[in-house]
Every structure is written in C-alpha cells, then in structure tokens.
Amino acid sequence: MGLEFGIIGLLLFVLWIWAVVSILQSNASGGGKILWILIVVIFPFLGFVLWLFMGPRSGR
C-alpha cells in the first residue's frame, strides 16, 4: 500500500516541477508567471490541472 502512494507522489512531484519550469519558460508577463506559480505551489494537483488547460503556453 505504501509503494502505490510513493509512486503517485513521485509522479505528482515530477508533474509539479514540469509545470513550474513550463510557466517560467512561457510568454506570460512577470506578474502572470508569479500568479501561476503560486497557484501551482499552493494547490499542487488542482493548480497543475488548471495550468494545463488555462495556463500560458511555452515560448518555444
């Protein structure tokens, strides 16, 4: 039972890091980036889902 939670936790952590890096690389303004990072940090899963569908796109 502990292994499943560890794998899910690791997956969520990787997605969280990916979201923060993508936000930092996006075309959003400085204030927009800070707001999105705060949302993702305060609400890890919900923030990631919101960012995924509504967040700024990467600058690449």
N, CA, C and O atoms as a Tripos MOL2 file, in Angstrom:
@<TRIPOS>MOLECULE
protein
  240   239    60     0     0
PROTEIN
NO_CHARGES

@<TRIPOS>ATOM
      1 N           0.8220   -1.1950    0.0000 N.3       1 MET1
      2 CA          0.0000    0.0000    0.0000 C.3       1 MET1
      3 C           0.8600    1.2490    0.0000 C.2       1 MET1
      4 O           0.4930    2.2350   -0.6400 O.2       1 MET1
      5 N           1.9800    1.2480    0.6870 N.am      2 GLY2
      6 CA          2.8390    2.4130    0.7300 C.3       2 GLY2
      7 C           3.5310    2.6880   -0.5850 C.2       2 GLY2
      8 O           3.8060    3.8430   -0.9110 O.2       2 GLY2
      9 N           3.8170    1.6440   -1.3480 N.am      3 LEU3
     10 CA          4.5050    1.8080   -2.6270 C.3       3 LEU3
     11 C           3.6440    2.5530   -3.6330 C.2       3 LEU3
     12 O           4.1580    3.3820   -4.3840 O.2       3 LEU3
     13 N           2.3360    2.2780   -3.6650 N.am      4 GLU4
     14 CA          1.4490    2.9630   -4.6010 C.3       4 GLU4
     15 C           1.4150    4.4550   -4.3230 C.2       4 GLU4
     16 O           1.4410    5.2650   -5.2500 O.2       4 GLU4
     17 N           1.3570    4.8230   -3.0390 N.am      5 PHE5
     18 CA          1.3320    6.2380   -2.6850 C.3       5 PHE5
     19 C           2.6650    6.8920   -2.9990 C.2       5 PHE5
     20 O           2.7060    8.0710   -3.3510 O.2       5 PHE5
     21 N           3.7480    6.1520   -2.8780 N.am      6 GLY6
     22 CA          5.0650    6.6870   -3.2120 C.3       6 GLY6
     23 C           5.2030    6.9570   -4.6950 C.2       6 GLY6
     24 O           5.7720    7.9730   -5.0930 O.2       6 GLY6
     25 N           4.6880    6.0540   -5.5170 N.am      7 ILE7
     26 CA          4.7550    6.2290   -6.9660 C.3       7 ILE7
     27 C           3.8630    7.3870   -7.4000 C.2       7 ILE7
     28 O           4.2620    8.1960   -8.2380 O.2       7 ILE7
     29 N           2.6670    7.4710   -6.8420 N.am      8 ILE8
     30 CA          1.7620    8.5700   -7.1710 C.3       8 ILE8
     31 C           2.3640    9.8970   -6.7200 C.2       8 ILE8
     32 O           2.3000   10.8890   -7.4460 O.2       8 ILE8
     33 N           2.9410    9.9160   -5.5390 N.am      9 GLY9
     34 CA          3.5820   11.1320   -5.0390 C.3       9 GLY9
     35 C           4.7410   11.5590   -5.9130 C.2       9 GLY9
     36 O           4.9080   12.7490   -6.1840 O.2       9 GLY9
     37 N           5.5440   10.6070   -6.3580 N.am     10 LEU10
     38 CA          6.6680   10.9200   -7.2370 C.3      10 LEU10
     39 C           6.1700   11.4550   -8.5730 C.2      10 LEU10
     40 O           6.7320   12.4150   -9.1010 O.2      10 LEU10
     41 N           5.1270   10.8490   -9.1240 N.am     11 LEU11
     42 CA          4.5520   11.3190  -10.3810 C.3      11 LEU11
     43 C           4.0180   12.7440  -10.2380 C.2      11 LEU11
     44 O           4.2530   13.5850  -11.1060 O.2      11 LEU11
     45 N           3.3020   13.0180   -9.1470 N.am     12 LEU12
     46 CA          2.7800   14.3660   -8.9220 C.3      12 LEU12
     47 C           3.9110   15.3770   -8.7570 C.2      12 LEU12
     48 O           3.7990   16.5090   -9.2270 O.2      12 LEU12
     49 N           4.9970   14.9820   -8.0940 N.am     13 PHE13
     50 CA          6.1410   15.8700   -7.9220 C.3      13 PHE13
     51 C           6.7880   16.1910   -9.2690 C.2      13 PHE13
     52 O           7.1450   17.3420   -9.5220 O.2      13 PHE13
     53 N           6.9410   15.1910  -10.1310 N.am     14 VAL14
     54 CA          7.5170   15.4110  -11.4600 C.3      14 VAL14
     55 C           6.6140   16.3380  -12.2760 C.2      14 VAL14
     56 O           7.1100   17.2470  -12.9420 O.2      14 VAL14
     57 N           5.3040   16.1240  -12.2350 N.am     15 LEU15
     58 CA          4.3790   16.9970  -12.9590 C.3      15 LEU15
     59 C           4.4230   18.4220  -12.4190 C.2      15 LEU15
     60 O           4.3260   19.3790  -13.1860 O.2      15 LEU15
     61 N           4.5690   18.5660  -11.1140 N.am     16 TRP16
     62 CA          4.6600   19.8800  -10.4750 C.3      16 TRP16
     63 C           5.9010   20.6200  -10.9520 C.2      16 TRP16
     64 O           5.8270   21.7980  -11.3030 O.2      16 TRP16
     65 N           7.0410   19.9360  -10.9650 N.am     17 ILE17
     66 CA          8.2860   20.5370  -11.4380 C.3      17 ILE17
     67 C           8.1580   20.9310  -12.9050 C.2      17 ILE17
     68 O           8.5870   22.0170  -13.2950 O.2      17 ILE17
     69 N           7.5710   20.0560  -13.7220 N.am     18 TRP18
     70 CA          7.3860   20.3380  -15.1420 C.3      18 TRP18
     71 C           6.5070   21.5790  -15.3290 C.2      18 TRP18
     72 O           6.7930   22.4160  -16.1860 O.2      18 TRP18
     73 N           5.4440   21.7020  -14.5360 N.am     19 ALA19
     74 CA          4.5580   22.8620  -14.6440 C.3      19 ALA19
     75 C           5.3040   24.1440  -14.2950 C.2      19 ALA19
     76 O           5.1780   25.1410  -15.0070 O.2      19 ALA19
     77 N           6.0740   24.1390  -13.2200 N.am     20 VAL20
     78 CA          6.8020   25.3460  -12.8060 C.3      20 VAL20
     79 C           7.8180   25.7390  -13.8780 C.2      20 VAL20
     80 O           7.9180   26.9160  -14.2240 O.2      20 VAL20
     81 N           8.5610   24.7900  -14.4020 N.am     21 VAL21
     82 CA          9.5460   25.0850  -15.4480 C.3      21 VAL21
     83 C           8.8490   25.6180  -16.6970 C.2      21 VAL21
     84 O           9.3310   26.5730  -17.3070 O.2      21 VAL21
     85 N           7.7370   25.0240  -17.0840 N.am     22 SER22
     86 CA          6.9960   25.4850  -18.2600 C.3      22 SER22
     87 C           6.4400   26.8840  -18.0580 C.2      22 SER22
     88 O           6.4290   27.6890  -18.9900 O.2      22 SER22
     89 N           5.9830   27.1780  -16.8600 N.am     23 ILE23
     90 CA          5.4920   28.5230  -16.5550 C.3      23 ILE23
     91 C           6.6250   29.5310  -16.6870 C.2      23 ILE23
     92 O           6.4400   30.6020  -17.2660 O.2      23 ILE23
     93 N           7.7830   29.1980  -16.1580 N.am     24 LEU24
     94 CA          8.9250   30.1070  -16.2380 C.3      24 LEU24
     95 C           9.3670   30.3340  -17.6770 C.2      24 LEU24
     96 O           9.8810   31.4100  -17.9850 O.2      24 LEU24
     97 N           9.1890   29.3730  -18.5590 N.am     25 GLN25
     98 CA          9.5930   29.4970  -19.9570 C.3      25 GLN25
     99 C           8.4920   30.0870  -20.8390 C.2      25 GLN25
    100 O           8.7060   30.2760  -22.0360 O.2      25 GLN25
    101 N           7.3380   30.3770  -20.2840 N.am     26 SER26
    102 CA          6.2050   30.8490  -21.0810 C.3      26 SER26
    103 C           6.3710   32.3160  -21.4620 C.2      26 SER26
    104 O           7.2880   32.9990  -21.0070 O.2      26 SER26
    105 N           5.4600   32.7750  -22.3080 N.am     27 ASN27
    106 CA          5.4410   34.1700  -22.7650 C.3      27 ASN27
    107 C           4.6540   35.0790  -21.8260 C.2      27 ASN27
    108 O           4.4860   36.2610  -22.1260 O.2      27 ASN27
    109 N           4.1780   34.5720  -20.7190 N.am     28 ALA28
    110 CA          3.3750   35.3600  -19.7850 C.3      28 ALA28
    111 C           4.2180   36.4750  -19.1750 C.2      28 ALA28
    112 O           5.4460   36.3970  -19.1290 O.2      28 ALA28
    113 N           3.5330   37.5050  -18.7110 N.am     29 SER29
    114 CA          4.2240   38.6080  -18.0410 C.3      29 SER29
    115 C           4.7850   38.1260  -16.7120 C.2      29 SER29
    116 O           4.4320   37.0460  -16.2390 O.2      29 SER29
    117 N           5.6530   38.9240  -16.1130 N.am     30 GLY30
    118 CA          6.2580   38.5520  -14.8270 C.3      30 GLY30
    119 C           5.2190   38.3040  -13.7520 C.2      30 GLY30
    120 O           5.3160   37.3320  -13.0020 O.2      30 GLY30
    121 N           4.2170   39.1840  -13.6710 N.am     31 GLY31
    122 CA          3.1540   39.0120  -12.6860 C.3      31 GLY31
    123 C           2.3090   37.7800  -12.9490 C.2      31 GLY31
    124 O           1.8810   37.0950  -12.0210 O.2      31 GLY31
    125 N           2.0730   37.5050  -14.2270 N.am     32 GLY32
    126 CA          1.3130   36.3140  -14.5890 C.3      32 GLY32
    127 C           2.0480   35.0410  -14.2130 C.2      32 GLY32
    128 O           1.4430   34.0790  -13.7380 O.2      32 GLY32
    129 N           3.3570   35.0410  -14.4290 N.am     33 LYS33
    130 CA          4.1610   33.8760  -14.0610 C.3      33 LYS33
    131 C           4.1250   33.6520  -12.5580 C.2      33 LYS33
    132 O           3.9610   32.5220  -12.0970 O.2      33 LYS33
    133 N           4.2800   34.7270  -11.7930 N.am     34 ILE34
    134 CA          4.2550   34.6050  -10.3300 C.3      34 ILE34
    135 C           2.9100   34.0720   -9.8580 C.2      34 ILE34
    136 O           2.8490   33.2060   -8.9860 O.2      34 ILE34
    137 N           1.8340   34.5930  -10.4380 N.am     35 LEU35
    138 CA          0.4940   34.1380  -10.0480 C.3      35 LEU35
    139 C           0.3060   32.6540  -10.3480 C.2      35 LEU35
    140 O          -0.1930   31.9140   -9.5000 O.2      35 LEU35
    141 N           0.6990   32.2070  -11.5460 N.am     36 TRP36
    142 CA          0.5550   30.7990  -11.8940 C.3      36 TRP36
    143 C           1.4200   29.9130  -11.0070 C.2      36 TRP36
    144 O           0.9820   28.8420  -10.5890 O.2      36 TRP36
    145 N           2.6360   30.3440  -10.7160 N.am     37 ILE37
    146 CA          3.4990   29.5420   -9.8440 C.3      37 ILE37
    147 C           2.8880   29.4380   -8.4500 C.2      37 ILE37
    148 O           2.9130   28.3670   -7.8430 O.2      37 ILE37
    149 N           2.3380   30.5410   -7.9340 N.am     38 LEU38
    150 CA          1.6830   30.4830   -6.6230 C.3      38 LEU38
    151 C           0.4940   29.5270   -6.6310 C.2      38 LEU38
    152 O           0.3000   28.7730   -5.6770 O.2      38 LEU38
    153 N          -0.2970   29.5510   -7.6900 N.am     39 ILE39
    154 CA         -1.4440   28.6470   -7.7810 C.3      39 ILE39
    155 C          -0.9770   27.1990   -7.7870 C.2      39 ILE39
    156 O          -1.5470   26.3580   -7.0920 O.2      39 ILE39
    157 N           0.0650   26.9040   -8.5740 N.am     40 VAL40
    158 CA          0.5680   25.5310   -8.6630 C.3      40 VAL40
    159 C           1.2000   25.0880   -7.3440 C.2      40 VAL40
    160 O           1.0800   23.9220   -6.9680 O.2      40 VAL40
    161 N           1.8720   26.0000   -6.6360 N.am     41 VAL41
    162 CA          2.5150   25.6480   -5.3690 C.3      41 VAL41
    163 C           1.4840   25.4600   -4.2510 C.2      41 VAL41
    164 O           1.5890   24.5210   -3.4620 O.2      41 VAL41
    165 N           0.4950   26.3470   -4.1850 N.am     42 ILE42
    166 CA         -0.4910   26.2850   -3.1000 C.3      42 ILE42
    167 C          -1.4720   25.1310   -3.2970 C.2      42 ILE42
    168 O          -1.8500   24.4620   -2.3350 O.2      42 ILE42
    169 N          -1.8810   24.9000   -4.5390 N.am     43 PHE43
    170 CA         -2.8240   23.8240   -4.8610 C.3      43 PHE43
    171 C          -2.1600   22.8740   -5.8650 C.2      43 PHE43
    172 O          -2.4420   22.9560   -7.0600 O.2      43 PHE43
    173 N          -1.2850   21.9770   -5.4000 N.am     44 PRO44
    174 CA         -0.4640   21.1970   -6.3280 C.3      44 PRO44
    175 C          -1.2390   20.4730   -7.4280 C.2      44 PRO44
    176 O          -0.9410   20.6800   -8.6040 O.2      44 PRO44
    177 N          -2.2010   19.6480   -7.1000 N.am     45 PHE45
    178 CA         -2.8940   18.8940   -8.1480 C.3      45 PHE45
    179 C          -3.8680   19.7800   -8.9120 C.2      45 PHE45
    180 O          -3.8500   19.7970  -10.1430 O.2      45 PHE45
    181 N          -4.7090   20.5090   -8.2070 N.am     46 LEU46
    182 CA         -5.6880   21.3840   -8.8530 C.3      46 LEU46
    183 C          -4.9800   22.4810   -9.6510 C.2      46 LEU46
    184 O          -5.3970   22.8110  -10.7610 O.2      46 LEU46
    185 N          -3.9240   23.0370   -9.0920 N.am     47 GLY47
    186 CA         -3.1680   24.0680   -9.7990 C.3      47 GLY47
    187 C          -2.5640   23.5470  -11.0810 C.2      47 GLY47
    188 O          -2.5650   24.2400  -12.0990 O.2      47 GLY47
    189 N          -2.0400   22.3140  -11.0410 N.am     48 PHE48
    190 CA         -1.4790   21.7060  -12.2490 C.3      48 PHE48
    191 C          -2.5550   21.5290  -13.3120 C.2      48 PHE48
    192 O          -2.3270   21.8430  -14.4800 O.2      48 PHE48
    193 N          -3.7080   21.0380  -12.9270 N.am     49 VAL49
    194 CA         -4.7920   20.8170  -13.8880 C.3      49 VAL49
    195 C          -5.2670   22.1490  -14.4750 C.2      49 VAL49
    196 O          -5.4850   22.2510  -15.6820 O.2      49 VAL49
    197 N          -5.4270   23.1690  -13.6280 N.am     50 LEU50
    198 CA         -5.8280   24.4840  -14.1280 C.3      50 LEU50
    199 C          -4.7940   25.0420  -15.0860 C.2      50 LEU50
    200 O          -5.1410   25.5600  -16.1470 O.2      50 LEU50
    201 N          -3.5130   24.9380  -14.7140 N.am     51 TRP51
    202 CA         -2.4470   25.4360  -15.5820 C.3      51 TRP51
    203 C          -2.4370   24.6870  -16.9070 C.2      51 TRP51
    204 O          -2.2290   25.2870  -17.9620 O.2      51 TRP51
    205 N          -2.6600   23.3880  -16.8550 N.am     52 LEU52
    206 CA         -2.6230   22.5620  -18.0560 C.3      52 LEU52
    207 C          -3.6590   23.0250  -19.0770 C.2      52 LEU52
    208 O          -3.3770   23.0500  -20.2750 O.2      52 LEU52
    209 N          -4.8520   23.3910  -18.6150 N.am     53 PHE53
    210 CA         -5.9250   23.7710  -19.5290 C.3      53 PHE53
    211 C          -6.0260   25.2760  -19.7720 C.2      53 PHE53
    212 O          -6.4790   25.6910  -20.8380 O.2      53 PHE53
    213 N          -5.6160   26.0980  -18.8150 N.am     54 MET54
    214 CA         -5.8220   27.5390  -18.9310 C.3      54 MET54
    215 C          -4.5470   28.3700  -18.8690 C.2      54 MET54
    216 O          -4.5850   29.5800  -19.0920 O.2      54 MET54
    217 N          -3.4300   27.7390  -18.5700 N.am     55 GLY55
    218 CA         -2.2030   28.4840  -18.3350 C.3      55 GLY55
    219 C          -1.5130   28.9640  -19.5890 C.2      55 GLY55
    220 O          -1.9160   28.6310  -20.7040 O.2      55 GLY55
    221 N          -0.4680   29.7490  -19.3960 N.am     56 PRO56
    222 CA          0.2980   30.2770  -20.5290 C.3      56 PRO56
    223 C           1.0380   29.1630  -21.2570 C.2      56 PRO56
    224 O           1.4380   28.1680  -20.6520 O.2      56 PRO56
    225 N           1.2090   29.3370  -22.5290 N.am     57 ARG57
    226 CA          1.9250   28.3480  -23.3490 C.3      57 ARG57
    227 C           3.4000   28.7070  -23.3650 C.2      57 ARG57
    228 O           3.7760   29.8540  -23.1240 O.2      57 ARG57
    229 N           4.2260   27.7180  -23.6500 N.am     58 SER58
    230 CA          5.6850   27.9280  -23.6480 C.3      58 SER58
    231 C           6.1000   28.8700  -24.7730 C.2      58 SER58
    232 O           5.3980   29.0230  -25.7720 O.2      58 SER58
    233 N           7.2490   29.4920  -24.5840 N.am     59 GLY59
    234 CA          7.7530   30.4520  -25.5470 C.3      59 GLY59
    235 C           8.5090   29.8130  -26.7010 C.2      59 GLY59
    236 O           9.0460   30.5240  -27.5510 O.2      59 GLY59
    237 N           8.5580   28.5090  -26.7480 N.am     60 ARG60
    238 CA          9.3170   27.8300  -27.8100 C.3      60 ARG60
    239 C           8.5770   27.8100  -29.1080 C.2      60 ARG60
    240 O           9.0800   27.2770  -30.0970 O.2      60 ARG60
@<TRIPOS>BOND
     1     1     2 1
     2     2     3 1
     3     3     4 2
     4     3     5 am
     5     5     6 1
     6     6     7 1
     7     7     8 2
     8     7     9 am
     9     9    10 1
    10    10    11 1
    11    11    12 2
    12    11    13 am
    13    13    14 1
    14    14    15 1
    15    15    16 2
    16    15    17 am
    17    17    18 1
    18    18    19 1
    19    19    20 2
    20    19    21 am
    21    21    22 1
    22    22    23 1
    23    23    24 2
    24    23    25 am
    25    25    26 1
    26    26    27 1
    27    27    28 2
    28    27    29 am
    29    29    30 1
    30    30    31 1
    31    31    32 2
    32    31    33 am
    33    33    34 1
    34    34    35 1
    35    35    36 2
    36    35    37 am
    37    37    38 1
    38    38    39 1
    39    39    40 2
    40    39    41 am
    41    41    42 1
    42    42    43 1
    43    43    44 2
    44    43    45 am
    45    45    46 1
    46    46    47 1
    47    47    48 2
    48    47    49 am
    49    49    50 1
    50    50    51 1
    51    51    52 2
    52    51    53 am
    53    53    54 1
    54    54    55 1
    55    55    56 2
    56    55    57 am
    57    57    58 1
    58    58    59 1
    59    59    60 2
    60    59    61 am
    61    61    62 1
    62    62    63 1
    63    63    64 2
    64    63    65 am
    65    65    66 1
    66    66    67 1
    67    67    68 2
    68    67    69 am
    69    69    70 1
    70    70    71 1
    71    71    72 2
    72    71    73 am
    73    73    74 1
    74    74    75 1
    75    75    76 2
    76    75    77 am
    77    77    78 1
    78    78    79 1
    79    79    80 2
    80    79    81 am
    81    81    82 1
    82    82    83 1
    83    83    84 2
    84    83    85 am
    85    85    86 1
    86    86    87 1
    87    87    88 2
    88    87    89 am
    89    89    90 1
    90    90    91 1
    91    91    92 2
    92    91    93 am
    93    93    94 1
    94    94    95 1
    95    95    96 2
    96    95    97 am
    97    97    98 1
    98    98    99 1
    99    99   100 2
   100    99   101 am
   101   101   102 1
   102   102   103 1
   103   103   104 2
   104   103   105 am
   105   105   106 1
   106   106   107 1
   107   107   108 2
   108   107   109 am
   109   109   110 1
   110   110   111 1
   111   111   112 2
   112   111   113 am
   113   113   114 1
   114   114   115 1
   115   115   116 2
   116   115   117 am
   117   117   118 1
   118   118   119 1
   119   119   120 2
   120   119   121 am
   121   121   122 1
   122   122   123 1
   123   123   124 2
   124   123   125 am
   125   125   126 1
   126   126   127 1
   127   127   128 2
   128   127   129 am
   129   129   130 1
   130   130   131 1
   131   131   132 2
   132   131   133 am
   133   133   134 1
   134   134   135 1
   135   135   136 2
   136   135   137 am
   137   137   138 1
   138   138   139 1
   139   139   140 2
   140   139   141 am
   141   141   142 1
   142   142   143 1
   143   143   144 2
   144   143   145 am
   145   145   146 1
   146   146   147 1
   147   147   148 2
   148   147   149 am
   149   149   150 1
   150   150   151 1
   151   151   152 2
   152   151   153 am
   153   153   154 1
   154   154   155 1
   155   155   156 2
   156   155   157 am
   157   157   158 1
   158   158   159 1
   159   159   160 2
   160   159   161 am
   161   161   162 1
   162   162   163 1
   163   163   164 2
   164   163   165 am
   165   165   166 1
   166   166   167 1
   167   167   168 2
   168   167   169 am
   169   169   170 1
   170   170   171 1
   171   171   172 2
   172   171   173 am
   173   173   174 1
   174   174   175 1
   175   175   176 2
   176   175   177 am
   177   177   178 1
   178   178   179 1
   179   179   180 2
   180   179   181 am
   181   181   182 1
   182   182   183 1
   183   183   184 2
   184   183   185 am
   185   185   186 1
   186   186   187 1
   187   187   188 2
   188   187   189 am
   189   189   190 1
   190   190   191 1
   191   191   192 2
   192   191   193 am
   193   193   194 1
   194   194   195 1
   195   195   196 2
   196   195   197 am
   197   197   198 1
   198   198   199 1
   199   199   200 2
   200   199   201 am
   201   201   202 1
   202   202   203 1
   203   203   204 2
   204   203   205 am
   205   205   206 1
   206   206   207 1
   207   207   208 2
   208   207   209 am
   209   209   210 1
   210   210   211 1
   211   211   212 2
   212   211   213 am
   213   213   214 1
   214   214   215 1
   215   215   216 2
   216   215   217 am
   217   217   218 1
   218   218   219 1
   219   219   220 2
   220   219   221 am
   221   221   222 1
   222   222   223 1
   223   223   224 2
   224   223   225 am
   225   225   226 1
   226   226   227 1
   227   227   228 2
   228   227   229 am
   229   229   230 1
   230   230   231 1
   231   231   232 2
   232   231   233 am
   233   233   234 1
   234   234   235 1
   235   235   236 2
   236   235   237 am
   237   237   238 1
   238   238   239 1
   239   239   240 2
@<TRIPOS>SUBSTRUCTURE
     1 MET1         2 RESIDUE 1 A MET
     2 GLY2         6 RESIDUE 1 A GLY
     3 LEU3        10 RESIDUE 1 A LEU
     4 GLU4        14 RESIDUE 1 A GLU
     5 PHE5        18 RESIDUE 1 A PHE
     6 GLY6        22 RESIDUE 1 A GLY
     7 ILE7        26 RESIDUE 1 A ILE
     8 ILE8        30 RESIDUE 1 A ILE
     9 GLY9        34 RESIDUE 1 A GLY
    10 LEU10       38 RESIDUE 1 A LEU
    11 LEU11       42 RESIDUE 1 A LEU
    12 LEU12       46 RESIDUE 1 A LEU
    13 PHE13       50 RESIDUE 1 A PHE
    14 VAL14       54 RESIDUE 1 A VAL
    15 LEU15       58 RESIDUE 1 A LEU
    16 TRP16       62 RESIDUE 1 A TRP
    17 ILE17       66 RESIDUE 1 A ILE
    18 TRP18       70 RESIDUE 1 A TRP
    19 ALA19       74 RESIDUE 1 A ALA
    20 VAL20       78 RESIDUE 1 A VAL
    21 VAL21       82 RESIDUE 1 A VAL
    22 SER22       86 RESIDUE 1 A SER
    23 ILE23       90 RESIDUE 1 A ILE
    24 LEU24       94 RESIDUE 1 A LEU
    25 GLN25       98 RESIDUE 1 A GLN
    26 SER26      102 RESIDUE 1 A SER
    27 ASN27      106 RESIDUE 1 A ASN
    28 ALA28      110 RESIDUE 1 A ALA
    29 SER29      114 RESIDUE 1 A SER
    30 GLY30      118 RESIDUE 1 A GLY
    31 GLY31      122 RESIDUE 1 A GLY
    32 GLY32      126 RESIDUE 1 A GLY
    33 LYS33      130 RESIDUE 1 A LYS
    34 ILE34      134 RESIDUE 1 A ILE
    35 LEU35      138 RESIDUE 1 A LEU
    36 TRP36      142 RESIDUE 1 A TRP
    37 ILE37      146 RESIDUE 1 A ILE
    38 LEU38      150 RESIDUE 1 A LEU
    39 ILE39      154 RESIDUE 1 A ILE
    40 VAL40      158 RESIDUE 1 A VAL
    41 VAL41      162 RESIDUE 1 A VAL
    42 ILE42      166 RESIDUE 1 A ILE
    43 PHE43      170 RESIDUE 1 A PHE
    44 PRO44      174 RESIDUE 1 A PRO
    45 PHE45      178 RESIDUE 1 A PHE
    46 LEU46      182 RESIDUE 1 A LEU
    47 GLY47      186 RESIDUE 1 A GLY
    48 PHE48      190 RESIDUE 1 A PHE
    49 VAL49      194 RESIDUE 1 A VAL
    50 LEU50      198 RESIDUE 1 A LEU
    51 TRP51      202 RESIDUE 1 A TRP
    52 LEU52      206 RESIDUE 1 A LEU
    53 PHE53      210 RESIDUE 1 A PHE
    54 MET54      214 RESIDUE 1 A MET
    55 GLY55      218 RESIDUE 1 A GLY
    56 PRO56      222 RESIDUE 1 A PRO
    57 ARG57      226 RESIDUE 1 A ARG
    58 SER58      230 RESIDUE 1 A SER
    59 GLY59      234 RESIDUE 1 A GLY
    60 ARG60      238 RESIDUE 1 A ARG
